[in-house]
Amino acid sequence: MTTLEVEALSAGPNRQRTPVPRPPTPQAETVLTVDGLTVGTARADLVIDVSIEVRAGETLCLVGESGCGKSLTCLAAMGLTPEPLTRKAGQISFLGDDLSRLNENQLADIRGRDMAMIFQDAMAALNPVRRVGMQIAEVLVVHRGLTWRQAEKQAIDLLASVEIADPQSRAKAYPHQLSGGMCQRVMIAMALACRPKLLIADEATTALDVTTQAQILKLMRELQAETGAAMIFVTHDLGVVAEIADRVAVMYSGRVVENAVVDDLFEGPQHPYTRGLMACRLHAASESHGRIAAIEGTVPSPARRPEGCSFRLRCPHAAEQCIEPPALRPVRGGHWAACHFAGDFA
């Protein structure tokens, strides 16, 4: 079974396309702008010329297979590019400020207070030798100036808000004493503590059961409605995308290959890779009374990308012109796709 087949199964048999909140008005403030971002080493680029933006109150979902550069794009946006990788090109602006001009102390002030990230591996992200309640409280002490007593009380309230039973007792636990799902909820509580203007969630609900996942997504939407926060949500689950996204950026082999309003993307995907992802959904197979579709092959290594379009060796529509790299271009309205045949698909 391929990776995409497994991811399709995780969406559940009854997950359907559901209405999403109305997109923010054009006047909404741009919170984060990533322009022409390239991240890599001297030998290979892992993220190539990525440009995305997210506005106040908007949810942008980054979608694609593992290894497409989604998480690395988010880490770069937070100023957390891991060594030996470096940001080789591009600009990242947060509320109009160029983050490259800030020193590490200034970035540390912004992280956790104005922009927060929920990491994919919560067990690794939490400090193993500190009680989880103290870890949440520390964020409130450092960034909001609360006393430890005030912060510890609020940490318990935050644990309760993410549906952790008996939050007073759980606040005294160490990460190894909690399940993976509980640790993920602790990370979410920590990220929400200072009511950030930008929340980046990297597979934030992957370790949670379907019921808890729905509760957490509801909590995040309520935070947005209350504070006008912008959110970038990284996920493999197209069912989650359908529920929470305003816009979607599809990434493949380090590049954004399609960017559109969520309804436009589901109704008329214009890149063959996006169309393949849509076909991998479980209910897409049930509608056609067939097996779950799969995209043959794997994402190429950054050091061995094919010439031209990186997807062409897996693409059922590949042709001679695909030797030339396609530019990300407008198809209609705010719908963009990086394919020579974009606009030809019904």
JOLINZI-V998189 format. One record per backbone hydrogen bond with DSSP energy under -0.5 kcal/mol. NH is the residue of the N-H (numbers start at 0). CO is the residue of the C=O. E is the energy in kcal/mol with one decimal. If there is no record, write none. Layout:
NH,CO,E
NH,CO,E
This chain:
5,1,-2.0
6,2,-2.3
7,3,-2.1
8,4,-2.1
9,5,-1.6
10,6,-0.6
10,7,-1.1
11,8,-1.6
14,11,-1.0
15,13,-0.6
27,24,-2.1
30,28,-0.6
30,53,-1.9
31,53,-1.8
32,92,-2.5
33,51,-3.3
34,32,-0.5
34,90,-2.9
35,33,-0.5
36,49,-2.7
37,88,-2.1
38,46,-1.9
39,85,-2.1
40,43,-3.0
45,38,-2.5
46,38,-2.2
47,253,-2.7
48,46,-0.5
49,36,-2.6
51,33,-1.7
53,31,-2.1
55,28,-3.0
56,227,-0.9
57,54,-2.2
59,57,-0.5
59,230,-2.9
60,58,-0.6
60,246,-2.3
61,232,-1.9
62,60,-0.5
62,248,-2.2
63,234,-0.5
67,64,-1.3
72,68,-1.9
73,69,-1.7
74,70,-2.5
75,71,-2.4
76,72,-1.9
77,73,-1.5
78,75,-1.2
79,74,-3.2
84,81,-1.7
85,39,-2.3
87,37,-2.5
87,85,-0.8
88,37,-1.4
90,34,-2.2
92,32,-2.7
93,96,-2.6
94,30,-3.1
94,92,-0.5
96,93,-1.9
98,91,-2.5
98,96,-0.7
100,97,-1.5
101,98,-1.5
106,102,-2.3
107,103,-2.4
108,104,-1.5
109,105,-1.4
110,106,-2.8
111,114,-3.3
112,109,-0.9
113,109,-2.5
114,109,-1.9
115,197,-2.4
117,199,-3.1
118,116,-0.7
121,119,-1.0
124,120,-1.7
125,121,-2.1
127,125,-0.5
129,126,-1.2
131,172,-2.7
132,170,-2.3
134,130,-1.6
135,131,-2.0
136,132,-2.5
137,133,-2.2
138,134,-0.9
139,135,-1.2
140,136,-2.2
141,137,-2.7
142,138,-2.5
143,139,-1.4
144,140,-0.8
145,139,-1.5
150,146,-2.8
151,147,-2.7
152,148,-1.8
153,149,-2.2
154,150,-2.4
155,151,-1.5
156,152,-1.6
157,153,-2.4
158,154,-2.2
159,155,-2.1
160,156,-1.9
161,157,-1.1
162,159,-1.7
163,158,-1.9
164,162,-0.6
168,165,-0.6
169,165,-2.2
170,166,-2.1
171,168,-1.2
172,169,-1.7
174,129,-0.5
176,173,-2.1
177,174,-1.7
182,178,-2.4
183,179,-1.9
184,180,-1.8
185,181,-2.2
186,182,-2.2
187,183,-1.9
188,184,-2.5
189,185,-2.4
190,186,-2.3
191,187,-2.0
192,188,-0.7
192,189,-0.6
194,191,-1.7
195,190,-0.5
196,113,-1.5
197,113,-1.9
198,229,-2.4
199,115,-3.1
200,198,-0.6
200,231,-3.1
201,117,-2.8
201,199,-0.6
202,200,-1.0
202,233,-2.0
205,202,-1.4
207,204,-1.3
212,208,-2.9
213,209,-2.1
214,210,-1.7
215,211,-2.6
216,212,-2.6
217,213,-2.0
218,214,-2.2
219,215,-2.4
220,216,-2.2
221,217,-2.3
222,218,-2.1
223,219,-2.1
224,220,-2.4
225,221,-2.0
226,222,-2.8
227,223,-2.8
229,196,-3.1
230,57,-2.7
231,198,-2.4
232,59,-2.7
232,230,-0.5
233,200,-3.3
233,231,-0.5
234,61,-2.0
234,232,-0.5
237,235,-0.8
240,236,-1.8
241,237,-2.2
242,238,-1.2
243,239,-2.2
244,240,-2.2
245,58,-2.9
246,58,-1.9
247,259,-2.8
248,60,-2.9
249,247,-0.5
249,257,-3.1
250,62,-3.3
250,248,-0.5
251,254,-2.7
253,67,-1.6
254,251,-1.9
256,249,-2.8
256,254,-0.7
257,249,-1.3
258,335,-2.3
259,247,-2.2
261,245,-2.2
264,260,-2.3
265,261,-2.2
266,262,-2.2
267,263,-2.3
274,270,-2.4
275,271,-1.9
276,272,-2.3
277,273,-2.4
278,274,-1.8
279,275,-0.9
279,276,-0.8
280,277,-1.3
281,7,-0.6
284,280,-1.4
285,281,-1.9
286,282,-1.9
287,283,-1.2
288,285,-0.6
289,284,-2.2
292,278,-1.0
295,293,-0.7
303,300,-2.0
304,301,-0.6
308,321,-2.4
311,308,-1.3
313,310,-1.8
314,310,-0.8
317,314,-1.1
321,318,-1.7
322,319,-1.6
323,320,-1.7
328,326,-0.7
328,336,-2.1
330,334,-3.7
331,334,-1.2
334,331,-2.8
335,258,-2.9
335,333,-0.6
336,328,-2.4
337,256,-2.8
338,336,-0.9
341,338,-1.4
343,340,-2.5
